[in-house]
Amino acid sequence: MKHLVTVERLCLAGHSLALAFGLAGLLLVLPNPEFIASLPTVGQTAFGWSMANGGVGYILLGAVTVAIYAYRTLGIRHWLTFMLPAVILSLGSELLGTSTGFPFGAYGYLNGLGYKIAGLVPFTIPLSWFYVGLCCYVLARSGLESIGLPLWAKLVGSIALGSVLLTAWDFVLDPAMSQAPYPFWEFGEVGEFFGMPYRNVTGWLGTGAIFMFVASLFWGAKPLNLNRAQLSVPLIVYLINFAFGAIITVTELDSRYLIPTSMSIVLGVVPAIALWWMTKPAQGVESALSGNLTREVPTVSVGVGQK
């Protein structure tokens, strides 16, 4: 498992750097075309390529990071039975939304996020639903497992809280990606909720809840038994993706957008950190440093042996 941890950490570092580079490009470089013009031809070509493909890169790196994390920490069964419903159902929801306006409102994707499936939805979008969605669900389920709730309340609460965490991220993502000077999608109607239709919020809640519910049927009721060290990757991925959208929203849009940003913090960031903290700490220095590598086999066997 050590080589998987190494690859996972490299991908997480690449994911973080790609987000940081994207922020620098969107906030500092693109608004100053004289800087781009001062670059040599090779530099201009490289910058143009990186900005055109940066969105694809950071999403792919995030998806690979979380896929490896899920495989080594939860087991192949848990990984695939979350990823496949998340990708398939979110893609169906996005294709329906871009075709009919339901369930997110009238919207369409622009360029910058890769090849569009059926000419409508970039292939990277379902992957982003997967990797952020799994982080939200694992944090919610692990946190609720640590308190004395009835089994049904833990399972239902994990789906509900996981979908809220996912939707809270969208409160900063959608303004940043649709209303900033360099958008990646656009709404075809005037949105009542800071440029977004209200049904975009219910569409996010519903889509997340549906694929989390389907995944929970496969996962069963067996506790995940994850500690804080094992939940560090989901928390980090969630927080850096929040920060990406929040920084663009706060710096590029007017002060009204401090409201959805604050809502995202209250409904997403604070609960995510609280859920992580509610879980048991890792036992021993070695597990804290290595992501509990010494207990990988028991953890995987729990994931595979349930239901």
N, C-alpha and C positions, 0 to 999 in steps of 0.2 A: 504493500500500500504506500510505501514511502515515495515511490516515483509518481504516484497519482497525486499525492499531497503537493509535490514539487510542481507538477503541471498545473494543478488547481491554483496554487499561489501565483505562479507566473501569469496565468490567465486573469486572475483577479487584479494583479498589478497592471497588466495591459488594459483591462477594462477601466480601471481608475485613471490611468494615464490618457486613454482615448477620450474619456469624458472631460478631463482637464484640458486636453488639447482642443477639443471641440468648443469648450467655453472660451478659451483664448482666441480661437479663430472667429467665433461669432461675435464676441464682445469687444475684441481689441483690434484684430487684423482687418476683417471685412469692412468695418466702418472707416478705415484709413487706407483707401486705395493707393495713396502715394507710397505706402510701405511696400505693397505688393508690386507696384511699378518699379520700385528700386531694386527688386530682386533680379538676379540673372535669369536667363531663359529657363535654365534647369530648375532653379528655385521656384519660379512661377508655375512651371509644369507640375512639380512635386506638390506645391501648395494646392493647386487646383484639383489634383487627383485626391489628395488627402481630405479636402473639404467635401468633395463629391462622394467619397466612400467612407468618411469617418463615422457616419451614422450606422452604416452596415457593420463596420468593424467593432464598435463598442457594444452593439447588441449581440453579435456573434460571440464575442469574448465573454460577455455576461452569461449567455446561455450555456457556453461550454463550462464556465466556472461552476455554475449551479448544477449542471448535469453531473459533473465529476463529483461534486460535493454530495449530491443525492445518492449516487452509486456507491460511494465508499462509506457513507455514514448511515444510509437507510437501507441500502441493498438495491439490486437491479429491479426487483419487482415493484418496490415503492417508487423508484425513479420513473420507470416506464408507465406505470399506471397513474402517475400524475401528469407526466409530460404529454402523453398522447391525448388524453381528454382535454388538457389545457390548450394544446396547439390546434386540435381539430375543432373543438367547440368555439374557441375564440375566433378562428378563421371563418367559421360559418357565420358567427355573429357579425364580424367585420364585413364579409361579403354581402350579407343581408343589409347591413347598415349603409354601405356605400351604394347599394343598388336601390334601396327603398326609403332610406331615412329612419328605419326602425332597426335597433332600439336606441341609437345614439343621437338621432337628429340628422338633418341633411348635411353631408360633409364629403370631402374627397381628398385623396392623398396627392401631394405634389411630388417633386423629385427629391432624391437624396437618401432614400431608405432602401434602395435596391429594387430588383426585379419585382414587378407587380403581378400577382396571381390573378388571372382572368382580366388583366389590365386595370385592376381596382385596388388590390391590397398588397403592399410590399411584403415579401416573404419573411422579412424580419419582424413584422408586427406580432404574429402569433408566438414567435420565440420570446419576445419581450413580455407577453402575457404569461408565458410559462415561467421564466426565471424570476420575475418579480412576484408572481402569484405563488410559487412554491415557497419563496422566502416568507411571504406574509402568512401562509397557511401553517408552515412549520413553527414559526414564532408563536402564532396564536394557539396552536394545539399544544405545544410544549409548555407554554405558560399556564394554560388552563389545567393541564394535567397535574400541576404542582399544588393546586388548591382542592379542597374537599367538596367537589361538586358531584352530583349524580352523573353516571356515565352518559346518559342521553344529553344532559346539559353541556358536558364537555364536548361532545361530538357536534351538536348543533351550534354551540357557542364558537367552536373553532371555525366553522364555515362562515358564520355571521361576522365574527371579528376579523377573520382573514379577508373577507370581501370588503370590509370597511377600510382596513389598512391599504388594500389595493386601490380603492376609490380615492382615498385621501391623497395618495401619490398623484393621482390624475388632477387634483386641484391645482397643482403647480405645473404638471406636465402639459396639460392642454393649453393654458395661456401661453406658455413658453414656446410651444411647437406650432401654434396656430395664429397667434396675434403679435408675436415679436417681429422685428424687421425682416428676418430671414425664416419664413415659416416652412414647415414640412407637410402640413395639411391645412385645410380651410373649411369652415362651416359655410353652408349655402343659405343660412338664415341668421337673423339677428338673435343671438342668445340672450336669455333673460338673466342667466347666472354668469356674470362677468364674461360675456361673449360666448358662453356655452349654453345650449338648451338645457333646461332642467332634466329632460329625459336622457341627456348624456350621462347624468349622475346615476339615474336608475338603471340605465343600460350597463354601466360599469359594475354596479352592485349586482345586477342580475347575472351578467356573464361570469363574473368571478365566482358567485355563489353556485352557479350551475356546475362549472367544471370542478370546483372544490368538493361539491356534493358527490359527483360521480367518482372522483378520486377516493373519497372517504369510504365509499362502498367497497372498493378494492382493498383499501388499507385495513379495514376492519376496526375493531375496538381495542386492540392491543396497544398499550402505551408505547410511545416512541422512546422514552427514557433517555432523552438528550440533556446534556448539561450545558452550562454557559459556554465553555470552550468550544463545544460542538455546534453551538448556535451562533458563533462569532461571524461566520461567513454570511449566513442569511441577514444578520443585522447590518453588517458592513455594506453588503450589496444594496439593501433597502435604503440605508442612509445616504450613500453616495449618489444613488439615482434620484432621491429626493433633492439633494443639494444641487444637482445639475439643473433640474427644472426650476427650483426655487431661486437660484442665483440669476438665471435669465429673466424670470418673471419679475423679480424685485428691481433689477437694474435696467431692464429694457422697457418696462411698462410703467404706467403712472401709479400714484400712491394708493388708488383704489384696490390694486391687486395685492396689497398687504393683507387684505381680508381673507381671500382664499389661501394665501400662504400661511397665515396664522391658523386657519382651519385645518390645513394639512399638517401643521405641527401638532395641534391639539388632538386630532383624530388619527394621526399616523405615527409621527416621530415619537411622541411621548408614550403612547401605548406600546409601540414596538420595543423601546428601551425598557419599559416596565415589564413586559412579558419576558424579555431576555433575562432581566434581573431576578424575576420570580423563580426561575429554574435553579436547580442545585448547582453549586460550584463544582468545577472539576476536582477530582481527588488526586493530589500529588503534583509536584512540579513537572514531572515528565508529561503527564496528560495535558497540563495547561500549555506547555510549550509545543507539543506535537499534535494537538487536536485530538488527544486521547487515542493515539494510534494503537496502544497496547490493548484496547478494548474493541477494536474494529470487528473482530470475528463474532463476539457475543452480540454486538449491536446489529450486524447484518442478519444474524440468525433470527433475531426477534422479528425483523422486518419480513423475512421470507416465511417464517413459520406461523404467521397469523392467519386468521379467518377459518 
